[in-house]
Amino acid sequence: MSSDARYGLTVIGFVGSVFSPYYALARRRGRCDPLDHCAINVALYNDGRKLWAMTERGRGRLHRTASALCIGPSTMTWDDGVLTIRIEETTAPIPSSLRGVVRVYPKALTGRSFALDEAGNHRWEAIAPCAHVEVRMSHPTVRWHGSGYVDSNSGNAPLEEAFHAWTWSRANLRRGTVVLYDVIRRGGGDGSSAMLFNTTGGIEEFDLPSRVNLPATGWRIARQTRTDHAEPARLVKTLESAPFYARSLITTSVLAESGPAIHESLSLDRFRSGLVQAMLPFRMPRHRG
């Protein structure tokens, strides 16, 4: 998010795109090569205007090294402690150019991962939870700086087989970045965690704040978060609203400090429905080259 909260940007590199309808179809047919389903997802929230790109590409457009991920014309590279993201994508469903350079300057790297399910098939790592970001987009022409966050999810099985749903949020505090994770597992029970990542790479787990409800989305996706006891949480803006997913800007209070937070809700029960799968190609086209 920009320092004035007018702009936002999310970039996700997918190798084996977990939300791809083409990958889901390939799995059902028994031909599931994850390297044939890769994408760079870009969502730019530009002072009230939203631009979205998520073009899927095959293994011929994938190149990986220890310090670089290249999918089609877009790249992510680590160089001298800085993550540089070069974006060259086409928006959907209305095609337009989305190009620019994003540089992420981590204050510290954590190097620790956490299992989200009891079997350990799904893992999450907050790589750089406290970071400074510089955004320089050429199409559209946008320049800003603000706070950033880098994490990674990896897994050995489809998400929808392990989870009903999850919610996640991150908030910048004076002491560092707080991440709240709530997952509802298909095997029963839930997995919840509350962590403070400080600017030197330290991790402090703390007692879960109280759970509160936020307004559901227009697609009737439930939104919940956690906040200090008796302190309110408020929905500020819905950044992304899809049949199975929502990304939002909220205000909350954690560890006795109030402020804005990025929040997401994911319904994997909704994602696996046939109707939603049929809708996804309109937002996630597949490049044949």
C-alpha positions as a Markdown table, in Angstrom:
| # | Residue | x | y | z |
|---|---|---|---|---|
| 1 | Met | 0.0 | 0.0 | 0.0 |
| 2 | Ser | 1.1 | 3.5 | -0.7 |
| 3 | Ser | 2.0 | 5.7 | 2.3 |
| 4 | Asp | -1.1 | 7.9 | 1.6 |
| 5 | Ala | -3.4 | 4.8 | 1.3 |
| 6 | Arg | -4.6 | 5.9 | -2.2 |
| 7 | Tyr | -2.8 | 3.1 | -4.1 |
| 8 | Gly | -2.2 | -0.6 | -3.7 |
| 9 | Leu | -0.5 | -3.4 | -5.6 |
| 10 | Thr | -0.5 | -7.2 | -5.3 |
| 11 | Val | 1.9 | -9.3 | -7.4 |
| 12 | Ile | 1.8 | -13.1 | -7.1 |
| 13 | Gly | 4.0 | -15.6 | -9.0 |
| 14 | Phe | 2.2 | -18.9 | -9.5 |
| 15 | Val | 4.0 | -22.2 | -10.5 |
| 16 | Gly | 1.2 | -24.6 | -10.6 |
| 17 | Ser | -1.5 | -22.0 | -10.4 |
| 18 | Val | -3.8 | -23.1 | -7.5 |
| 19 | Phe | -6.8 | -21.2 | -8.8 |
| 20 | Ser | -6.4 | -22.1 | -12.5 |
| 21 | Pro | -9.5 | -23.7 | -14.0 |
| 22 | Tyr | -7.2 | -25.2 | -16.7 |
| 23 | Tyr | -5.0 | -26.8 | -14.0 |
| 24 | Ala | -8.1 | -28.2 | -12.2 |
| 25 | Leu | -9.4 | -29.7 | -15.5 |
| 26 | Ala | -6.0 | -31.3 | -16.2 |
| 27 | Arg | -6.0 | -32.8 | -12.7 |
| 28 | Arg | -9.4 | -34.3 | -13.3 |
| 29 | Arg | -8.2 | -35.8 | -16.5 |
| 30 | Gly | -5.1 | -37.2 | -14.9 |
| 31 | Arg | -2.6 | -35.0 | -16.8 |
| 32 | Cys | -1.5 | -32.5 | -14.2 |
| 33 | Asp | 2.0 | -31.0 | -14.8 |
| 34 | Pro | 2.2 | -28.0 | -12.5 |
| 35 | Leu | 4.9 | -26.4 | -14.6 |
| 36 | Asp | 2.4 | -26.2 | -17.5 |
| 37 | His | 0.2 | -23.9 | -15.4 |
| 38 | Cys | 2.1 | -20.8 | -14.4 |
| 39 | Ala | 1.1 | -17.1 | -14.1 |
| 40 | Ile | 2.1 | -13.7 | -12.8 |
| 41 | Asn | -1.0 | -12.2 | -11.2 |
| 42 | Val | -1.0 | -8.4 | -10.9 |
| 43 | Ala | -3.7 | -6.3 | -9.3 |
| 44 | Leu | -3.2 | -2.6 | -9.3 |
| 45 | Tyr | -5.5 | -0.4 | -7.2 |
| 46 | Asn | -5.0 | 3.0 | -8.7 |
| 47 | Asp | -6.8 | 5.7 | -6.7 |
| 48 | Gly | -10.3 | 4.2 | -7.3 |
| 49 | Arg | -9.5 | 2.3 | -10.5 |
| 50 | Lys | -8.6 | -1.4 | -10.5 |
| 51 | Leu | -6.5 | -3.1 | -13.1 |
| 52 | Trp | -6.1 | -6.9 | -13.1 |
| 53 | Ala | -3.9 | -9.3 | -15.1 |
| 54 | Met | -3.5 | -13.1 | -14.7 |
| 55 | Thr | -2.5 | -14.8 | -18.0 |
| 56 | Glu | -1.6 | -18.5 | -17.6 |
| 57 | Arg | 1.4 | -19.8 | -19.5 |
| 58 | Gly | 3.0 | -23.2 | -20.1 |
| 59 | Arg | 6.4 | -24.6 | -19.1 |
| 60 | Gly | 7.9 | -23.2 | -22.3 |
| 61 | Arg | 7.5 | -19.7 | -20.9 |
| 62 | Leu | 8.8 | -20.6 | -17.4 |
| 63 | His | 12.4 | -20.0 | -16.3 |
| 64 | Arg | 13.6 | -20.4 | -12.7 |
| 65 | Thr | 16.9 | -20.0 | -11.0 |
| 66 | Ala | 17.8 | -19.6 | -7.3 |
| 67 | Ser | 17.4 | -15.9 | -7.6 |
| 68 | Ala | 14.9 | -15.4 | -10.4 |
| 69 | Leu | 11.4 | -16.4 | -11.6 |
| 70 | Cys | 10.5 | -15.5 | -15.2 |
| 71 | Ile | 7.0 | -16.3 | -16.5 |
| 72 | Gly | 6.4 | -15.0 | -20.0 |
| 73 | Pro | 7.6 | -11.4 | -20.3 |
| 74 | Ser | 7.4 | -10.7 | -16.5 |
| 75 | Thr | 10.2 | -11.4 | -14.0 |
| 76 | Met | 11.0 | -11.4 | -10.3 |
| 77 | Thr | 14.7 | -11.3 | -9.4 |
| 78 | Trp | 16.6 | -11.0 | -6.1 |
| 79 | Asp | 19.7 | -8.9 | -6.5 |
| 80 | Asp | 21.9 | -7.7 | -3.6 |
| 81 | Gly | 19.0 | -8.1 | -1.1 |
| 82 | Val | 16.4 | -6.3 | -3.2 |
| 83 | Leu | 13.4 | -7.9 | -5.0 |
| 84 | Thr | 12.9 | -6.4 | -8.4 |
| 85 | Ile | 9.6 | -7.2 | -10.2 |
| 86 | Arg | 9.4 | -6.2 | -13.8 |
| 87 | Ile | 5.7 | -6.3 | -15.0 |
| 88 | Glu | 4.7 | -6.7 | -18.6 |
| 89 | Glu | 1.2 | -8.1 | -18.7 |
| 90 | Thr | -2.2 | -7.6 | -20.4 |
| 91 | Thr | -5.2 | -6.9 | -18.3 |
| 92 | Ala | -8.4 | -9.0 | -18.4 |
| 93 | Pro | -11.3 | -9.1 | -19.2 |
| 94 | Ile | -10.7 | -5.8 | -21.2 |
| 95 | Pro | -7.2 | -6.0 | -22.7 |
| 96 | Ser | -4.8 | -3.1 | -21.9 |
| 97 | Ser | -1.1 | -2.8 | -21.2 |
| 98 | Leu | 0.1 | -3.2 | -17.6 |
| 99 | Arg | 3.8 | -2.4 | -17.4 |
| 100 | Gly | 6.2 | -1.2 | -14.8 |
| 101 | Val | 8.9 | -1.9 | -12.2 |
| 102 | Val | 8.5 | -2.6 | -8.5 |
| 103 | Arg | 11.3 | -2.7 | -6.1 |
| 104 | Val | 10.9 | -4.3 | -2.6 |
| 105 | Tyr | 13.5 | -3.4 | 0.1 |
| 106 | Pro | 13.2 | -5.9 | 3.0 |
| 107 | Lys | 14.1 | -4.7 | 6.4 |
| 108 | Ala | 14.8 | -8.3 | 7.4 |
| 109 | Leu | 14.3 | -11.9 | 6.1 |
| 110 | Thr | 12.7 | -14.5 | 8.4 |
| 111 | Gly | 13.7 | -17.9 | 6.8 |
| 112 | Arg | 11.0 | -19.8 | 8.7 |
| 113 | Ser | 8.0 | -21.7 | 7.4 |
| 114 | Phe | 4.8 | -22.9 | 9.0 |
| 115 | Ala | 2.5 | -25.8 | 8.2 |
| 116 | Leu | -1.2 | -24.8 | 7.6 |
| 117 | Asp | -2.5 | -28.4 | 7.7 |
| 118 | Glu | -1.9 | -31.3 | 10.1 |
| 119 | Ala | -0.3 | -33.4 | 7.4 |
| 120 | Gly | 2.2 | -30.7 | 6.4 |
| 121 | Asn | 1.2 | -30.7 | 2.8 |
| 122 | His | 0.6 | -26.9 | 2.7 |
| 123 | Arg | 3.2 | -24.5 | 4.0 |
| 124 | Trp | 3.4 | -20.7 | 4.5 |
| 125 | Glu | 6.5 | -18.5 | 4.9 |
| 126 | Ala | 6.6 | -14.8 | 5.6 |
| 127 | Ile | 9.8 | -14.1 | 3.7 |
| 128 | Ala | 10.0 | -10.3 | 4.2 |
| 129 | Pro | 7.1 | -9.2 | 6.3 |
| 130 | Cys | 8.5 | -5.7 | 6.9 |
| 131 | Ala | 9.6 | -3.9 | 3.7 |
| 132 | His | 9.7 | -0.6 | 1.8 |
| 133 | Val | 8.3 | -0.6 | -1.7 |
| 134 | Glu | 8.8 | 1.7 | -4.7 |
| 135 | Val | 6.4 | 1.4 | -7.6 |
| 136 | Arg | 7.1 | 2.9 | -11.0 |
| 137 | Met | 4.5 | 2.0 | -13.5 |
| 138 | Ser | 4.8 | 3.2 | -17.1 |
| 139 | His | 1.4 | 1.9 | -18.3 |
| 140 | Pro | -0.6 | 3.4 | -16.6 |
| 141 | Thr | 1.7 | 6.2 | -15.4 |
| 142 | Val | 1.8 | 5.7 | -11.6 |
| 143 | Arg | 4.5 | 6.3 | -9.1 |
| 144 | Trp | 4.4 | 5.9 | -5.4 |
| 145 | His | 6.1 | 4.3 | -2.4 |
| 146 | Gly | 4.9 | 2.7 | 0.8 |
| 147 | Ser | 4.9 | -0.4 | 2.9 |
| 148 | Gly | 5.3 | -3.9 | 1.5 |
| 149 | Tyr | 5.2 | -7.6 | 2.4 |
| 150 | Val | 6.6 | -10.7 | 0.7 |
| 151 | Asp | 5.4 | -14.2 | 1.6 |
| 152 | Ser | 5.2 | -17.7 | 0.0 |
| 153 | Asn | 2.7 | -20.5 | -0.1 |
| 154 | Ser | 3.6 | -24.0 | -1.3 |
| 155 | Gly | 1.8 | -27.3 | -1.3 |
| 156 | Asn | 1.8 | -30.9 | -2.5 |
| 157 | Ala | -2.0 | -31.2 | -3.0 |
| 158 | Pro | -4.9 | -29.0 | -4.2 |
| 159 | Leu | -5.9 | -26.4 | -1.7 |
| 160 | Glu | -9.6 | -27.3 | -2.0 |
| 161 | Glu | -8.9 | -30.9 | -0.8 |
| 162 | Ala | -7.4 | -29.6 | 2.5 |
| 163 | Phe | -9.4 | -26.6 | 3.4 |
| 164 | His | -13.0 | -25.3 | 3.5 |
| 165 | Ala | -11.9 | -21.6 | 3.8 |
| 166 | Trp | -9.4 | -19.3 | 5.4 |
| 167 | Thr | -8.9 | -15.6 | 6.3 |
| 168 | Trp | -5.6 | -13.8 | 6.5 |
| 169 | Ser | -4.6 | -10.2 | 7.3 |
| 170 | Arg | -1.4 | -8.2 | 7.8 |
| 171 | Ala | -1.1 | -4.9 | 9.6 |
| 172 | Asn | 1.9 | -2.6 | 10.0 |
| 173 | Leu | 2.6 | -1.5 | 13.6 |
| 174 | Arg | 5.3 | 0.5 | 15.2 |
| 175 | Arg | 6.9 | -2.7 | 16.5 |
| 176 | Gly | 6.7 | -4.5 | 13.1 |
| 177 | Thr | 4.1 | -6.4 | 11.1 |
| 178 | Val | 1.3 | -8.5 | 12.5 |
| 179 | Val | -0.1 | -11.4 | 10.6 |
| 180 | Leu | -3.3 | -13.2 | 11.5 |
| 181 | Tyr | -4.2 | -16.5 | 9.9 |
| 182 | Asp | -7.3 | -18.6 | 10.4 |
| 183 | Val | -7.8 | -21.8 | 8.4 |
| 184 | Ile | -10.8 | -24.2 | 8.5 |
| 185 | Arg | -9.6 | -27.7 | 7.6 |
| 186 | Arg | -11.6 | -30.4 | 5.9 |
| 187 | Gly | -10.5 | -33.0 | 8.4 |
| 188 | Gly | -12.1 | -31.1 | 11.2 |
| 189 | Gly | -11.0 | -28.3 | 13.4 |
| 190 | Asp | -9.2 | -25.1 | 12.5 |
| 191 | Gly | -5.7 | -23.7 | 12.6 |
| 192 | Ser | -5.2 | -20.2 | 13.8 |
| 193 | Ser | -2.1 | -18.1 | 14.5 |
| 194 | Ala | -1.2 | -14.6 | 15.5 |
| 195 | Met | 2.4 | -13.5 | 14.9 |
| 196 | Leu | 4.4 | -10.3 | 15.2 |
| 197 | Phe | 7.4 | -10.0 | 12.8 |
| 198 | Asn | 9.8 | -7.3 | 13.9 |
| 199 | Thr | 12.1 | -5.3 | 11.7 |
| 200 | Thr | 15.2 | -7.4 | 12.6 |
| 201 | Gly | 13.6 | -10.7 | 11.6 |
| 202 | Gly | 12.4 | -11.9 | 15.0 |
| 203 | Ile | 9.0 | -13.7 | 15.3 |
| 204 | Glu | 6.8 | -13.4 | 18.4 |
| 205 | Glu | 3.6 | -15.5 | 18.6 |
| 206 | Phe | 0.9 | -14.1 | 20.8 |
| 207 | Asp | -2.6 | -15.0 | 22.0 |
| 208 | Leu | -5.3 | -14.8 | 19.4 |
| 209 | Pro | -7.3 | -11.6 | 19.6 |
| 210 | Ser | -11.1 | -11.8 | 19.6 |
| 211 | Arg | -12.9 | -12.9 | 16.4 |
| 212 | Val | -15.3 | -10.4 | 14.9 |
| 213 | Asn | -17.5 | -10.4 | 11.8 |
| 214 | Leu | -17.1 | -7.9 | 8.9 |
| 215 | Pro | -19.8 | -7.3 | 6.3 |
| 216 | Ala | -20.1 | -10.1 | 3.7 |
| 217 | Thr | -19.2 | -9.3 | 0.1 |
| 218 | Gly | -21.6 | -8.9 | -2.8 |
| 219 | Trp | -20.9 | -12.5 | -3.7 |
| 220 | Arg | -21.9 | -13.5 | -0.1 |
| 221 | Ile | -18.3 | -14.4 | 0.9 |
| 222 | Ala | -18.0 | -14.2 | 4.7 |
| 223 | Arg | -15.4 | -11.9 | 6.1 |
| 224 | Gln | -14.0 | -12.2 | 9.6 |
| 225 | Thr | -11.0 | -10.8 | 11.4 |
| 226 | Arg | -9.6 | -10.6 | 14.9 |
| 227 | Thr | -9.2 | -7.5 | 17.1 |
| 228 | Asp | -8.4 | -6.6 | 20.6 |
| 229 | His | -11.2 | -7.4 | 23.1 |
| 230 | Ala | -14.0 | -4.8 | 22.9 |
| 231 | Glu | -12.2 | -2.9 | 20.1 |
| 232 | Pro | -14.1 | -2.5 | 16.8 |
| 233 | Ala | -12.9 | -3.5 | 13.4 |
| 234 | Arg | -14.2 | -1.7 | 10.3 |
| 235 | Leu | -14.3 | -2.4 | 6.6 |
| 236 | Val | -12.8 | 0.5 | 4.8 |
| 237 | Lys | -12.8 | -0.7 | 1.2 |
| 238 | Thr | -13.3 | -3.8 | -0.8 |
| 239 | Leu | -10.3 | -4.0 | -3.2 |
| 240 | Glu | -11.2 | -7.3 | -4.8 |
| 241 | Ser | -14.5 | -9.2 | -4.9 |
| 242 | Ala | -14.8 | -12.5 | -6.7 |
| 243 | Pro | -17.2 | -15.5 | -6.4 |
| 244 | Phe | -14.7 | -17.3 | -4.1 |
| 245 | Tyr | -12.3 | -14.6 | -2.9 |
| 246 | Ala | -12.2 | -11.1 | -1.4 |
| 247 | Arg | -9.3 | -8.7 | -0.7 |
| 248 | Ser | -10.1 | -5.7 | 1.5 |
| 249 | Leu | -8.7 | -2.8 | 3.4 |
| 250 | Ile | -9.8 | -2.7 | 7.0 |
| 251 | Thr | -9.0 | -1.0 | 10.2 |
| 252 | Thr | -8.4 | -3.0 | 13.4 |
| 253 | Ser | -6.7 | -3.0 | 16.7 |
| 254 | Val | -4.0 | -5.5 | 17.6 |
| 255 | Leu | -1.5 | -5.5 | 20.5 |
| 256 | Ala | -3.2 | -2.3 | 21.7 |
| 257 | Glu | -2.4 | -0.4 | 18.5 |
| 258 | Ser | -5.0 | 0.6 | 15.9 |
| 259 | Gly | -4.4 | 1.0 | 12.2 |
| 260 | Pro | -5.1 | -0.2 | 8.7 |
| 261 | Ala | -4.7 | -3.8 | 7.6 |
| 262 | Ile | -4.9 | -5.8 | 4.3 |
| 263 | His | -7.4 | -8.6 | 4.7 |
| 264 | Glu | -8.3 | -11.6 | 2.5 |
| 265 | Ser | -11.1 | -14.2 | 2.6 |
| 266 | Leu | -11.0 | -17.4 | 0.6 |
| 267 | Ser | -13.8 | -19.9 | 0.2 |
| 268 | Leu | -12.5 | -23.1 | -1.3 |
| 269 | Asp | -16.0 | -24.7 | -1.1 |
| 270 | Arg | -17.1 | -21.9 | -3.5 |
| 271 | Phe | -14.0 | -22.2 | -5.7 |
| 272 | Arg | -14.5 | -25.9 | -6.4 |
| 273 | Ser | -18.1 | -25.4 | -7.7 |
| 274 | Gly | -18.7 | -26.0 | -11.4 |
| 275 | Leu | -20.3 | -22.6 | -11.9 |
| 276 | Val | -17.3 | -20.7 | -10.5 |
| 277 | Gln | -14.9 | -22.9 | -12.5 |
| 278 | Ala | -16.8 | -22.0 | -15.7 |
| 279 | Met | -16.5 | -18.2 | -14.9 |
| 280 | Leu | -12.8 | -18.1 | -14.1 |
| 281 | Pro | -11.4 | -18.1 | -17.7 |
| 282 | Phe | -12.8 | -14.6 | -18.2 |
| 283 | Arg | -10.4 | -13.3 | -15.6 |
| 284 | Met | -7.7 | -15.9 | -16.2 |
| 285 | Pro | -7.0 | -16.4 | -19.9 |
| 286 | Arg | -4.5 | -18.9 | -21.0 |
| 287 | His | -1.7 | -18.0 | -23.5 |
| 288 | Arg | -1.2 | -20.6 | -26.2 |
| 289 | Gly | 2.4 | -19.7 | -26.9 |
